[in-house]
Amino acid sequence: LFSPAPTPPSAGMKSFAASMGGTLGIVLASSLVLSLSR
């Protein structure tokens, strides 16, 4: 998933947290839409 690039661990953790937050936001939004459409 992640290529071993010579980046500092803080930047890697920041991008990883951003991708995780985006995925969580998408999951929460889709579940909210599903609960509203019922």
N, C-alpha and C positions, 0 to 999 in steps of 0.2 A: 504494500500500500504506500509506504513512505520510502523514498530512495535515500540511501545513506549519504546525504549532502553534508559538507563541512560547515554546518550552521551551529551556533551556540545553543545549548539545551533550552535556554529560556525562550528563544524564538520558536523552537520546535514545540515546546509545551504550549506556547501561546496559539500557534496555528492549530495544534491538536485540540485545544480547548475551544477554539472558534468553530472548528468543524463539528465537534460534539454538540456545541450549543446550537448550531444551525440545524443539525439533525433532530435535536430535541424539540426545537421550535416547529419544525415541519411535522413531527409526530403529534405534538400537542395541537397544532392547527388542524390537522386532518381529523383527529379524534373529536375536536370541538365541532367541526363541520358535520361529521357523521352523527354526533349526538343531536345537533340542531335539525338535521334533515329527517330525523325519525318522526 
